[in-house]
Amino acid sequence: REWTDHVNDQCIAIGWAGYDQKVDYLPPEHWLVLRLKDELFASCKRGRLNGQGPDGKVLVRIRENTEDWYVEHILVTLQQLPDIGFVSFTGLVMAELEDAYEKIKRHDRRWAARWRDIEVMINPNGPLLNGGSDGDNGQTGRKLVMDYYGPRVPIGGGAIYGKDYAHIDRRAGRMAKEMALERVKAGEKEALVTVAFAPGVGEALEIVR
């Protein structure tokens, strides 16, 4: 109720947890995308890719076995400066991805694929020079499937990023995540929690665990 006085809205939020702390209790493919994104972003700020970006997307496809994970595809679309050649640019991105992946493999042996066996695609449509809303990516970059745990886990009913921290979509999503985490840390292999809120109602309409 304290927060609905500020942001009076409705929402359906999803909380999911699974696996273990090495992948932050996320689906491995979701965790991998976040790590690769972080490495590319850091490189754009002060590394090999200094000055490139900031717009970009990362997509991965993995094959999961009982004890290990094989990355089959990595696709990166990254905005580049006009004064760098496309071949040079893709080479720098490739080097950054390889270093990041090898670091991930050392951290967790379940990442079993060799780098040379992964199909990597970088800016397959050619140079991306105009990013953001000029490049048809929207003003906030909201991607519901990545706001949650997707695309493996069902998404909630509202975006998370780009909203005030007090917004019910964000607060309910965090609450549901914490509930799912408690169950996995207590021994469950996987947990999914769904909560629903209505405007002006202080308690959840429904909690499904």
One Martini backbone bead per residue (centre of mass of N, CA, C, O) as a GRO file, in nm:
protein
  209
    1ARG     BB    1   0.057   0.063  -0.019
    2GLU     BB    2   0.290   0.263  -0.006
    3TRP     BB    3   0.344   0.235  -0.327
    4THR     BB    4   0.054   0.283  -0.456
    5ASP     BB    5   0.053   0.590  -0.394
    6HIS     BB    6   0.264   0.635  -0.638
    7VAL     BB    7   0.197   0.347  -0.802
    8ASN     BB    8  -0.110   0.290  -0.956
    9ASP     BB    9  -0.117  -0.051  -1.036
   10GLN     BB   10  -0.092  -0.331  -1.240
   11CYS     BB   11   0.010  -0.691  -1.208
   12ILE     BB   12   0.222  -0.951  -1.347
   13ALA     BB   13   0.455  -1.161  -1.179
   14ILE     BB   14   0.780  -1.317  -1.208
   15GLY     BB   15   0.945  -1.594  -1.039
   16TRP     BB   16   1.277  -1.737  -1.080
   17ALA     BB   17   1.457  -2.053  -1.001
   18GLY     BB   18   1.786  -2.216  -1.048
   19TYR     BB   19   2.031  -2.421  -0.998
   20ASP     BB   20   2.297  -2.192  -0.921
   21GLN     BB   21   2.532  -1.957  -0.825
   22LYS     BB   22   2.711  -1.965  -1.089
   23VAL     BB   23   2.418  -1.861  -1.239
   24ASP     BB   24   2.231  -1.697  -1.043
   25TYR     BB   25   1.969  -1.879  -1.078
   26LEU     BB   26   1.977  -1.910  -1.390
   27PRO     BB   27   1.955  -1.957  -1.694
   28PRO     BB   28   2.230  -2.020  -1.877
   29GLU     BB   29   2.162  -1.841  -2.128
   30HIS     BB   30   2.102  -1.586  -1.968
   31TRP     BB   31   2.371  -1.562  -1.822
   32LEU     BB   32   2.554  -1.552  -2.072
   33VAL     BB   33   2.443  -1.292  -2.194
   34LEU     BB   34   2.517  -1.110  -1.954
   35ARG     BB   35   2.824  -1.157  -1.961
   36LEU     BB   36   2.880  -1.069  -2.251
   37LYS     BB   37   2.761  -0.789  -2.222
   38ASP     BB   38   2.953  -0.687  -1.999
   39GLU     BB   39   3.216  -0.718  -2.164
   40LEU     BB   40   3.139  -0.534  -2.400
   41PHE     BB   41   3.080  -0.280  -2.237
   42ALA     BB   42   3.360  -0.252  -2.107
   43SER     BB   43   3.512  -0.232  -2.380
   44CYS     BB   44   3.362   0.029  -2.481
   45LYS     BB   45   3.488   0.204  -2.243
   46ARG     BB   46   3.821   0.055  -2.206
   47GLY     BB   47   3.892  -0.121  -2.456
   48ARG     BB   48   3.906  -0.245  -2.765
   49LEU     BB   49   3.600  -0.091  -2.798
   50ASN     BB   50   3.652   0.196  -2.769
   51GLY     BB   51   3.352   0.390  -2.849
   52GLN     BB   52   3.162   0.187  -2.895
   53GLY     BB   53   2.843   0.208  -2.945
   54PRO     BB   54   2.587   0.124  -2.716
   55ASP     BB   55   2.437  -0.046  -2.901
   56GLY     BB   56   2.286  -0.379  -2.843
   57LYS     BB   57   2.301  -0.745  -2.900
   58VAL     BB   58   2.234  -1.076  -2.749
   59LEU     BB   59   2.258  -1.418  -2.873
   60VAL     BB   60   2.183  -1.757  -2.769
   61ARG     BB   61   2.267  -2.116  -2.822
   62ILE     BB   62   2.191  -2.413  -2.639
   63ARG     BB   63   2.300  -2.739  -2.525
   64GLU     BB   64   2.149  -2.952  -2.284
   65ASN     BB   65   2.276  -3.155  -2.050
   66THR     BB   66   2.307  -3.306  -1.756
   67GLU     BB   67   2.635  -3.192  -1.711
   68ASP     BB   68   2.618  -2.996  -1.973
   69TRP     BB   69   2.715  -2.718  -2.201
   70TYR     BB   70   2.640  -2.620  -2.546
   71VAL     BB   71   2.752  -2.388  -2.752
   72GLU     BB   72   2.633  -2.294  -3.083
   73HIS     BB   73   2.542  -1.980  -3.059
   74ILE     BB   74   2.654  -1.641  -3.145
   75LEU     BB   75   2.485  -1.318  -3.140
   76VAL     BB   76   2.603  -0.994  -3.256
   77THR     BB   77   2.484  -0.656  -3.212
   78LEU     BB   78   2.687  -0.361  -3.286
   79GLN     BB   79   2.766  -0.054  -3.252
   80GLN     BB   80   2.950   0.169  -3.474
   81LEU     BB   81   3.191   0.344  -3.595
   82PRO     BB   82   3.260   0.498  -3.905
   83ASP     BB   83   3.602   0.488  -3.872
   84ILE     BB   84   3.570   0.171  -3.887
   85GLY     BB   85   3.627  -0.119  -4.004
   86PHE     BB   86   3.444  -0.399  -4.029
   87VAL     BB   87   3.664  -0.616  -3.997
   88SER     BB   88   3.801  -0.496  -3.750
   89PHE     BB   89   3.556  -0.490  -3.569
   90THR     BB   90   3.485  -0.797  -3.569
   91GLY     BB   91   3.760  -0.884  -3.454
   92LEU     BB   92   3.727  -0.745  -3.179
   93VAL     BB   93   3.470  -0.887  -3.092
   94MET     BB   94   3.577  -1.176  -3.110
   95ALA     BB   95   3.803  -1.145  -2.899
   96GLU     BB   96   3.617  -1.071  -2.665
   97LEU     BB   97   3.444  -1.328  -2.666
   98GLU     BB   98   3.666  -1.535  -2.624
   99ASP     BB   99   3.770  -1.433  -2.353
  100ALA     BB  100   3.500  -1.457  -2.204
  101TYR     BB  101   3.452  -1.761  -2.249
  102GLU     BB  102   3.712  -1.870  -2.118
  103LYS     BB  103   3.646  -1.757  -1.840
  104ILE     BB  104   3.385  -1.917  -1.802
  105LYS     BB  105   3.510  -2.203  -1.823
  106ARG     BB  106   3.694  -2.171  -1.568
  107HIS     BB  107   3.445  -2.127  -1.370
  108ASP     BB  108   3.277  -2.358  -1.552
  109ARG     BB  109   3.268  -2.691  -1.672
  110ARG     BB  110   2.982  -2.699  -1.817
  111TRP     BB  111   3.131  -2.544  -2.038
  112ALA     BB  112   3.215  -2.754  -2.314
  113ALA     BB  113   3.266  -2.589  -2.548
  114ARG     BB  114   3.451  -2.501  -2.803
  115TRP     BB  115   3.518  -2.219  -2.957
  116ARG     BB  116   3.559  -2.340  -3.257
  117ASP     BB  117   3.248  -2.473  -3.237
  118ILE     BB  118   3.131  -2.189  -3.252
  119GLU     BB  119   2.884  -1.995  -3.389
  120VAL     BB  120   2.966  -1.670  -3.510
  121MET     BB  121   2.777  -1.358  -3.515
  122ILE     BB  122   2.850  -1.031  -3.664
  123ASN     BB  123   2.672  -0.817  -3.802
  124PRO     BB  124   2.500  -0.964  -4.049
  125ASN     BB  125   2.387  -0.673  -4.180
  126GLY     BB  126   2.616  -0.507  -4.098
  127PRO     BB  127   2.664  -0.202  -4.025
  128LEU     BB  128   2.599  -0.027  -3.712
  129LEU     BB  129   2.529   0.325  -3.680
  130ASN     BB  130   2.218   0.339  -3.593
  131GLY     BB  131   2.082   0.378  -3.291
  132GLY     BB  132   1.823   0.337  -3.117
  133SER     BB  133   1.554   0.506  -3.234
  134ASP     BB  134   1.692   0.538  -3.518
  135GLY     BB  135   1.715   0.198  -3.521
  136ASP     BB  136   1.443   0.070  -3.410
  137ASN     BB  137   1.474   0.026  -3.064
  138GLY     BB  138   1.369   0.237  -2.905
  139GLN     BB  139   1.377   0.441  -2.616
  140THR     BB  140   1.431   0.196  -2.379
  141GLY     BB  141   1.485  -0.114  -2.460
  142ARG     BB  142   1.252  -0.296  -2.417
  143LYS     BB  143   1.258  -0.651  -2.306
  144LEU     BB  144   1.064  -0.874  -2.169
  145VAL     BB  145   1.222  -1.144  -2.199
  146MET     BB  146   1.479  -1.006  -2.040
  147ASP     BB  147   1.348  -0.903  -1.780
  148TYR     BB  148   1.344  -1.188  -1.722
  149TYR     BB  149   1.403  -1.550  -1.835
  150GLY     BB  150   1.444  -1.559  -2.138
  151PRO     BB  151   1.244  -1.780  -2.313
  152ARG     BB  152   1.187  -2.018  -2.104
  153VAL     BB  153   1.029  -1.823  -1.924
  154PRO     BB  154   0.769  -1.677  -1.833
  155ILE     BB  155   0.627  -1.376  -1.855
  156GLY     BB  156   0.516  -1.096  -1.760
  157GLY     BB  157   0.299  -0.795  -1.779
  158GLY     BB  158   0.569  -0.613  -1.738
  159ALA     BB  159   0.803  -0.401  -1.735
  160ILE     BB  160   1.114  -0.308  -1.576
  161TYR     BB  161   1.283  -0.150  -1.741
  162GLY     BB  162   1.245   0.208  -1.721
  163LYS     BB  163   1.144   0.208  -1.424
  164ASP     BB  164   1.053   0.277  -1.136
  165TYR     BB  165   1.131   0.127  -0.837
  166ALA     BB  166   0.822   0.163  -0.724
  167HIS     BB  167   0.707  -0.009  -0.922
  168ILE     BB  168   0.518  -0.289  -0.922
  169ASP     BB  169   0.673  -0.453  -1.133
  170ARG     BB  170   0.944  -0.443  -0.973
  171ARG     BB  171   0.860  -0.529  -0.684
  172ALA     BB  172   0.718  -0.795  -0.757
  173GLY     BB  173   0.953  -0.929  -0.908
  174ARG     BB  174   1.141  -0.936  -0.664
  175MET     BB  175   0.963  -1.094  -0.472
  176ALA     BB  176   0.932  -1.348  -0.649
  177LYS     BB  177   1.233  -1.412  -0.666
  178GLU     BB  178   1.282  -1.450  -0.360
  179MET     BB  179   1.087  -1.688  -0.330
  180ALA     BB  180   1.230  -1.878  -0.530
  181LEU     BB  181   1.509  -1.879  -0.395
  182GLU     BB  182   1.429  -2.006  -0.126
  183ARG     BB  183   1.350  -2.282  -0.248
  184VAL     BB  184   1.623  -2.356  -0.380
  185LYS     BB  185   1.801  -2.324  -0.120
  186ALA     BB  186   1.616  -2.560   0.019
  187GLY     BB  187   1.629  -2.787  -0.257
  188GLU     BB  188   1.512  -2.707  -0.507
  189LYS     BB  189   1.556  -2.712  -0.849
  190GLU     BB  190   1.279  -2.545  -0.906
  191ALA     BB  191   1.112  -2.212  -0.935
  192LEU     BB  192   0.770  -2.077  -0.954
  193VAL     BB  193   0.635  -1.738  -0.939
  194THR     BB  194   0.305  -1.586  -0.905
  195VAL     BB  195   0.185  -1.245  -0.920
  196ALA     BB  196  -0.100  -1.028  -0.821
  197PHE     BB  197  -0.204  -0.688  -0.890
  198ALA     BB  198  -0.399  -0.405  -0.779
  199PRO     BB  199  -0.532  -0.114  -0.768
  200GLY     BB  200  -0.547  -0.014  -0.430
  201VAL     BB  201  -0.419  -0.294  -0.333
  202GLY     BB  202  -0.218  -0.416  -0.075
  203GLU     BB  203  -0.269  -0.704  -0.170
  204ALA     BB  204  -0.244  -0.984  -0.317
  205LEU     BB  205  -0.454  -1.159  -0.522
  206GLU     BB  206  -0.209  -1.360  -0.606
  207ILE     BB  207  -0.027  -1.671  -0.520
  208VAL     BB  208   0.192  -1.880  -0.712
  209ARG     BB  209   0.396  -2.195  -0.625
   0.00000   0.00000   0.00000
